[in-house]
Amino acid sequence: MIVGLIIACEVAFWVLLAAGLAFRYALRMPRTGLALLLCEPLLEIVLFAVTAIDLKNGAEPDWRHGLAAVYIGFTVGLGHSTITWADARAAHRFAGGPPPVKPPKYGTARTVHEWKVAGRWVLASVVAMALLQGAVWYVGDDGDTGSLRAWQTRMLWVIGVNLLIAASYTLFPKREPEDGKIGNPLDSEAGSGRSSR
């Protein structure tokens, strides 16, 4: 049931995002669009409540409860940037807004961008770890919390990888080519690719 609810929350996130932006820009109903976008946090509240009730009713904590905590954490850490990213593009496409600002590619500006991206992923992981720890305490010593602890370890890896990537741009900043050669073709508009939700 919890996995199905996680999938439903993810689908609902994108449906609400698309509907909110459509009302805000295409249909010129900004208040309705904003109201739909503000409904996004309700999805995480529902998932949190269902997961807590499931554990309270005696369910053995397993990977599904851990996945729910991770999903909530990642939505907290990355959801706002995803909505901002989509909003800028919808404003440009439907409301004559300015073109979306592309992430910087070189130098200090790129380094700062990478640290901001890493910060979002670290926030997501820390929130997930805190929720997982709350679940561990909630279950207590009588339950098997190994799967929850395993998710916490995975979040530590996510933190470490993101900090390592950001640090690499600090120690080895990407320099703009002097001879006009095209930069790394693997570089995408979203920078390192970690800025997505």
C-alpha positions in Angstrom: 0.0 0.0 0.0 2.8 2.4 0.9 4.6 1.9 -2.4 1.4 2.5 -4.3 0.9 5.7 -2.3 4.4 6.9 -3.0 3.8 6.4 -6.7 0.4 8.2 -6.4 2.1 11.1 -4.7 4.7 11.4 -7.4 2.1 11.3 -10.1 0.0 13.8 -8.2 3.0 16.1 -7.8 3.5 16.4 -11.5 -0.3 16.6 -12.2 -0.6 19.5 -9.7 2.5 21.2 -11.1 1.2 21.0 -14.7 -2.3 22.1 -13.7 -1.0 24.9 -11.5 1.2 26.3 -14.3 -1.6 25.8 -16.9 -4.0 27.8 -14.8 -1.4 30.4 -13.9 -0.2 31.1 -17.4 -2.2 29.5 -20.2 -5.6 30.2 -18.7 -4.6 33.5 -17.0 -5.9 32.4 -13.6 -2.9 33.0 -11.4 -4.8 32.6 -8.0 -6.2 29.3 -9.0 -2.8 28.2 -10.3 -1.1 29.3 -7.1 -3.7 27.5 -5.0 -3.0 24.3 -6.9 0.8 24.7 -6.4 0.3 25.3 -2.7 -1.5 21.9 -2.5 1.8 20.1 -3.2 2.9 19.9 0.5 -0.4 18.1 1.3 0.9 15.1 -0.6 3.8 14.7 1.8 1.6 15.2 4.8 -0.7 12.4 3.6 2.2 10.1 3.0 3.7 10.9 6.4 0.4 10.2 8.2 -0.3 6.9 6.4 3.2 5.7 7.1 3.0 6.6 10.8 -0.5 4.9 11.1 0.9 1.8 9.4 3.7 1.6 11.9 1.4 2.4 14.8 -0.9 -0.5 13.8 2.0 -2.9 14.3 3.5 -3.2 10.8 7.1 -4.4 10.8 9.3 -1.5 9.5 10.8 -2.4 6.2 12.2 -0.8 3.0 8.8 0.7 2.1 8.7 2.8 5.3 12.2 3.9 4.6 11.4 4.8 1.0 8.5 6.9 2.2 10.8 8.9 4.5 13.3 9.3 1.6 10.6 10.4 -0.8 9.4 13.1 1.7 12.9 14.2 2.3 13.7 14.6 -1.4 10.5 16.4 -2.0 11.4 18.9 0.8 14.9 19.4 -0.5 14.3 19.4 -4.3 10.6 20.1 -4.8 10.9 23.9 -4.6 13.7 24.1 -7.1 11.8 21.8 -9.4 8.7 24.0 -9.2 10.8 27.1 -9.7 12.5 25.5 -12.8 9.2 24.6 -14.3 7.6 28.0 -13.5 10.4 29.9 -15.2 9.9 27.9 -18.4 6.1 28.2 -18.3 6.3 31.9 -17.8 8.6 32.3 -20.8 6.5 30.0 -23.0 3.0 31.3 -22.1 3.4 34.7 -20.5 6.2 36.3 -22.4 8.5 36.1 -19.5 12.3 36.3 -19.8 14.2 33.2 -21.0 15.1 30.9 -18.2 18.6 31.6 -16.8 21.0 28.8 -17.7 23.4 27.6 -15.0 26.9 29.0 -15.4 29.4 26.8 -17.0 32.8 28.1 -15.9 34.8 29.5 -13.0 33.6 30.7 -9.6 30.0 31.0 -10.8 29.9 27.3 -11.7 31.4 26.4 -8.4 28.8 28.4 -6.5 26.1 26.7 -8.6 27.4 23.3 -7.8 27.4 24.0 -4.1 23.9 25.3 -4.2 22.8 22.0 -6.0 24.7 20.0 -3.4 23.0 22.0 -0.6 19.6 21.0 -1.9 20.6 17.3 -2.1 22.2 17.5 1.4 19.0 19.1 2.8 16.9 16.3 1.2 19.1 13.6 2.7 19.2 15.2 6.1 15.4 15.5 6.2 15.1 11.9 5.1 17.6 10.8 7.8 15.7 12.7 10.5 12.4 11.1 9.5 14.1 7.7 9.4 15.5 8.3 12.9 12.1 9.4 14.1 10.7 6.1 12.8 13.5 4.2 14.6 12.6 5.9 17.9 8.9 5.4 17.2 9.3 1.6 16.6 11.6 1.3 19.7 13.8 -1.5 20.7 11.2 -4.2 20.1 11.1 -3.8 16.3 13.6 -4.6 13.6 14.9 -1.2 12.4 17.7 -2.6 10.2 16.0 -1.6 7.0 15.5 2.0 8.3 19.2 2.2 9.3 20.1 0.9 5.8 18.3 3.9 4.3 20.1 6.2 6.6 23.4 4.8 5.3 22.3 5.3 1.7 21.5 9.0 2.5 25.0 9.4 3.9 26.4 8.2 0.6 24.2 10.7 -1.3 25.5 13.5 0.9 29.1 12.3 0.4 28.8 12.1 -3.4 27.2 15.5 -3.7 29.8 17.1 -1.5 32.6 15.4 -3.4 31.2 16.7 -6.7 30.9 20.3 -5.4 34.4 20.1 -3.8 35.8 19.0 -7.1 34.6 22.2 -8.7 36.2 24.1 -5.9 39.5 22.4 -6.2 39.5 22.1 -10.0 37.3 24.9 -11.3 36.2 24.5 -14.9 37.9 27.1 -17.1 36.4 28.7 -20.1 38.1 27.5 -23.3 40.5 30.2 -24.6 40.5 29.0 -28.2 36.8 29.0 -28.7 36.5 25.2 -28.5 33.1 23.9 -27.3 33.1 22.7 -23.7 32.3 19.3 -22.5 29.3 18.0 -24.5 28.1 16.1 -21.4 27.3 19.4 -19.7 23.5 19.9 -19.8 21.3 22.9 -19.2 20.7 21.6 -15.7 24.4 21.7 -14.8 25.6 18.5 -13.3 22.2 16.8 -13.7 21.7 16.7 -9.9 19.4 19.7 -9.8 16.3 17.7 -10.8 13.8 16.6 -8.3 
